[in-house]
Amino acid sequence: MAFLQTIPELRRPAPGVELLCLPEPRFKRAQLGLSLDLPLDDGRAARTLLSEVLQQGSAAHPTRRDLSRALQEAYGANCSLYADRNGENHRIGISLGWVGERFLPPGNIVVPQLLEMVRQTLEEPRRGKDGQPFDEEVVERERKLLMQRLAERKDDRPGYAEERFISLMCEGEPYGLQAWDSEQAVAALTADDLEQARMELLATAKITAVVVGPCDPDIIAAWLADVFGGRSKLATLPEIGRPVPAAIREVREQLPMDQAQFHYGFRYPEPADKRAFEALGFACSVLGGGSHGRLFRIVREQKSLAYGIYAMQRARKGLITVAAGIDASAYQEVRDEVDKQLAELQQNGPTAEEMEMTLVNRLDRLRGLADSGYELATYFVREHTLGLERSPAERAAILQDLKPTEIAEAARLLVPDMVYLLEPNADASAVQPEGIPAQA
């Protein structure tokens, strides 16, 4: 299967709004994604809860059931909101999907009514009694559910370990902050706080929109211009921080658990060009990008030191992180083996077999983009955010031309920053509170 050579058309229909257009007819469904970005400031707790409250109804569709019914009447459309950290920004995301008009009964259109539903959700939310900005019962219910999810985070030990690791390694940087701020911040929110967050979001957020599939991008551009065209004072988003570690740090924490969670973080400077960027991703994949990675083959398969071990590139922040589930007693041996394998990769580069396996793995992912409008939209938003703007075909050409020496050179950019271990308590009945003292 050939790689897609398309690059989305970039439009700017309103101040602070960028629209990536890829009207690709190969898909049955069209996808519209909206990303509204603000700094990870004190308003992020309110925006996080707001993303849940807005989905419970609007003035035109007062309940969740009314919203669901309207989506079903639009031939099974879907719409969802979420809040998360994206790089060093706080993001409210909106995802809208619908069946392309050529697959609907003749004369039927759904895009205008779906866009109006999104506008109503953002601009005309369901209000409360006596002029309250939101229904207090809805706010309290969604707050309770959010607080419950936050309280249950530790039950997912791998996820919680990753959260603690990133917050400690990036302490003092926006990347180390949580999208919801804290449980205390969520508990203190009022309906007025949510209304202030809603108005600030619509008035000042940087917006990236992407539309992929069987649709007319002119309709989307006109809608964006109508909803966001009157804005004048836009938020300033922070520059991505890339501090150079002075020395490697070691942190060990404890919780009642069976399997310890190991994390090792490395930083790297901004890549010089697209080829260097691709070489860094290739190096990460050789190191631990899956069952073909040397950490999986050596640490897990050959030495049985880990239940699973993988490396991940966090490209916007300039991090490569290694994560593994291990027995706590194997901590030092696993850490030493990660150091050893990285040093060997830095010195000698990948083997011919590793080059071949990694190339197949990465090319397969690029080919797969042709089968999913959602994945293709996600891909192009990432490319745009990183300032790379590469088609899948361009990336494939670079990948197929990379040399082992370039992979070694990219690996030498990695600077170790922090090793973290979340391990079982000696007393399994003890429960550590959040923010437990770190043992350096």
N, C-alpha and C positions, 0 to 999 in steps of 0.2 A: 504494500500500500504506500502510495506517495505521501510525502509530508505536505501539509498545508503551507502555501506560500503567501497567504493573505495577511495583510496588516490592516487593522481597523482604521477607519477614517476618524480623525480627531476633530470634534467641534467644541466650541465654547459658546453655548446658547445663552448664558447669563453670567453675571459677575461671580467668580469663585466656583464656577461649574464647568467641568470637562466631561464630554460625552464621547465614548468610544463606540463606533457604529460598525457592526459586522452583520449585515442583513443576509445571512447564509441560508439558502433555501433547502439545504440537505436535511435540516432538522424538522421534525413535526411540530415541536413546541418552540416558542420564543421565550427568551429569558431577559428580564431587565433587572439589573442590580444597581442599587444606590448605596454609596458609602458616604456618610456624613461624618467628617473628622473634625475633632477639636482637641486641644491639649489635654493631657491627663491631669486636669486641675481639680479643684475642690468640688466642681459641679458634676464629676463623673458618677458619684453614687446616685444622684437624682436622675441623671440620664439613663443609668442602668435600670432603675426601677420604672422609669417612664416607658422604656421599651416594652416592658411587660404590661403596663396599664393601658397603653394605647391599643394593644391587641384585643382588649376586652370589649371594645365597642366604640362607635362614634355617634354623633348626633343623628346621622342618617341610618345607621345600623347599630342600635343601642346595646345589643348583646353579642357575645361571641357566636351564639347560634345564628343570629342575623347575618353576621359577617360570613360565616361558613355557608349559609344558604345562598348568599349572593355569589360567592365563588363557585359553588356547584352550578348555579344557573348560568354562569359564564363558561359552561362546558368543561367543568373540572379545573378551573384556574387555581393557582395557589399563591398565597401571600404570607410572608413572615417577617418579623423584626427580630433583631438581636443586638446586644451590646457586647463589646469586647475590646481588648487592647490590640492595636495594630501597629507594630513597630513602637514608636514612642508617642503615638496618638491614641485618643479614645475614639472608638468608632461605633456609630449606630448604623447598622446595615439593614437594608430592606431588599427582599428578594421577591420578585413577581414573575410568575410563569403562566403561559396560556397556550392553547392550541392555535396554530396558524390558521388564518382565515380560509385558506384554500381547502382545509380539511373540515370546515364547518358547512352546515346546510347553506345553500345559496341565499345571499342577502343578509346573512348574519355577521355581525361584527361585535367584538368584545373589548377591544383595546380602549376606546374612549371611556367606557363605564368602569373598567378596571383602574385606569389612571385617575378617574374622579374618586374612586374609592380610596386610593392611596392619599390623594390630596385631602379628602375629608378626615381620614385617620390622623393626619398630621396637623391640619388647621382647624378642624371642628370636632374635637374629641367629645366623648360623652361627659357632660357636666354633672355636678352634684346639686343637691338641694340648696335653696336660699343663696344662689350665686356662687356656690363653691366651685373652684376650677375643675375638680374631679369628684366623682362619687367616692365618698370616704370609705364606704364598705368595700368597694373595689380596690382602693389603695391599700387598705389594711389586709385584705385577703392576699393580694399580690406581694405585699411586703412580707407577710408571714411565710409564703411559699419561697420567696427569695432567701429569707433568713434561714429557712430550713435547709435549702440547698447549700448555703454557705457553711452551716454547722456540720453538714454531712461530708464536707470535702475530705476530711481526714480518713473517712471510710474507704476512699479510693487512695490507697497508699502510694502507688506509682505516680498518680496525678498530683497528689499533695507534695510528694518529694520533689517533683519537678518545679512546682510553684515555689517552694521554699528555696530551692537551689537558685532559681533565677532571681528571686527577690534579694538573696544574700550576695550573689555575684555582682548584681547590678544595683546594689544599694546606693542611694543618692542619685540615681539616674531614673528618668521616667520609665524606662523599660522594666525596672524593678517594681513598679507600682501595680496594684490590682485594678481591674476595670471597675469594680464595685466600691473601691476605696477601702472600707472596713465594715464589719458588722455593726459597729457603733454608729458609723455615718449613716448606714441604711436605716437603723432603728430610729434615728433622730429626724428623718425626713418628714415634711408636711406636704399636703396637696399644693400649697403655694410654691414650695420648692420645685415640685414637678412642673408647674406651669411656667415658672421662670426658666427652668431648664429647656422646656419645649420652645419657648419664644427665642431664647438664645441660640438653640440648635438651628432653627429655621433661618434666623437672621444672619448668623456669622459663620456657620460651619463650611469648611471646604468640602465640595461635593464632587465625587467621581462616579459617573454613571457609565454602564456598559450595557448594550443591547445586542443580543446575538440571536439569529434564527430568522424564521419567515415573518418579517415585520417591516413596516415603513419607518425608518429612523426620523423622517421629517416630523411625524406625529409626536415622537418622544421629545425631539428637540423643541418643538413648539410648546409642549406641556412644561418642560423644564423652564423655558423662558417665561411662561405665564406664572408659574409658582414661585420662582426664585429671581425674577428679573428686576425687582425693585430694591435689591440689597445694595448697601454702600459700605458698611463697616464690617469687614471680614476678620476672622480670627487669624492670628499669626501662629503657625505650627512650629514646634521646636525643631532645630537641626538634630540630626541623628548623632549622638555622641559615640565616639570610638576611642575611649581612653586606652592607653598602653599600660598593661599590668607592670607594676614595679617588681613584684615577686609573686610566686605562686602561693595561694592561700588554701588552707585545709580546714574544713568544718565538718563536725560529726554531731548529729542530733539523734534523739531516741523517741520511739513511740512503741506501744504494745503491737507487735506484728511478728510474722513468721519469717518473711523474706526481706532482707535488707535491700535498699535502693541506692545505687551508686550513680553519681553524675560527675562528669569531668568537662570543664568548660575552657574553650580556647577562643581568643580574639584574633582578628586579622585586620589590616588596614584596607582602605578602599582599593579595590582592584584597578589596575591601570587602564584596562579596556575590556571589550566584550570577550575577547579570547581568554584573558586572565581570569575573568569572572567565571567562564565556563570551566576552566582548568581547576578552579577552587571547588566547584560543585563535583567535578569528576574525582578529585582527590578525596573529598568527603565520602563519596560513594565507594571508592576503593577501600577506604578505611573501614566503613561500617554501614553501607547503604542497603544492606539486606543480607540474605543468605549467601550472596556472592562475596560480601565484604570480608576482609581478613580478620577483623575482630570476631565476627560470628564463626568463621571457620576455625580460628585458632583458639580463642578464649572459650567459646562454647563447645565446638565439636571436638577439637583435639584435646583440650585440657580440662573440659567439664568444669570450668570455673564460674559459669554464669548460666542462668536459665534462659536468658536472651540478652543480646547486646547489640546496640545500633548507634550510628552517628547521624546527626541532623545538622543541616546548614540553616542558620537563621540569617538570611541574606541581607535584610534591611538593616539589621543591627551589627552585622559583621562578626557573627559568632558561629562556631561549630561546637556542638555539645555531644558528648557520649553518654548514653544511659544504659544501665544494666540492672537486672535483678540478680542478686548474688546471696550467698551465705556471708554473714558479716566476717567470719573467720578468713574468707578469701580476699578481703578488701585490699591488702597491700599487694598481693600477687596480681590481682586484676589491674590495679593502678600501675604497677611496674610493667605489665604486659602492654597496656595502652601506650605508655611511654616508649616502650621498645618498638612496637609496630609502627608508631608514628615516626620515630627516628629512622627506622629502616626505610620507610617510604620517602622521607625527606632526603635521604642519602642516595638511594638507589632507584627510586621511582617504582612504579608498578611492574609486575611481570607481564609477559605477553598474554598469558592466560587471564590475568586480572584486567588488562586492557580490553580484551575481547568480551569478557563477561559483563564488565561495567558498561561498555558501549552498547551491547545488546539491551541491557536493562534500561538505559536512558533513552535509547531510540524507541523502544517499545512504548514508553510513556508518551513520547511526542506523537507517535502514530495514533495512540488512543484518543488524542484530543479531537480527532475527526468524528468520533462517535458520540460525543456528549457536548451539548450546547453549554451546560453549566460549567463543565471542566474547561472548555475553551474560553468562556467569559472570565473565569478565575485566572487562567493563564495570562490573558492579555492585560487584566488589571495589574497583576504582579509585574509584568514586563514594563508597563507604563509607570508604575510606582517606583521601580528601580531605575527608570530612565534608560532602559535598554532597547525597547521597541523592536524585538526580534521576532520574525515569523518562525513557526516550527521548522520550516525548511532551512532557514538561516542557521538556527541553532544546531540542527542535524549536521549541516556542512562543517561547522566549526568542530563539533564533537568528533566527526570522522577524520578530521585532520590533526587532532591533538597528538603530541608526541609524549612518550614517557618522561622525557626530561622536563617538559612543561608541567606535568603533574607533580614531579618532585619539587620544582621551583615554587609551585603554588602551595604545596604542603609546608615548605619552609617559612611561609608567611605566618603560620599559626603560632601564637604565643600562649602558653598555658597560663590560666588565670586562677581557677578554683577547682578543687576536688571536694565533693560533698558526699556524705554518707548518712542516710536515715536508716538506723539500725534498731533491732529489737531491744526493749528494756530488759535489764536484768530481772526486774520485778514486772512480770507481764500484766499484773493487775493495775499497775499505776497508769494514770492518764496524764500526759503532759499538756499544759495549756498552750494556746497559740502564742507564738513569740517566745518559745522556750529558749533559754540561754544557749548560745552556740559554744561548742568546745573547740577552740582553735588549736 
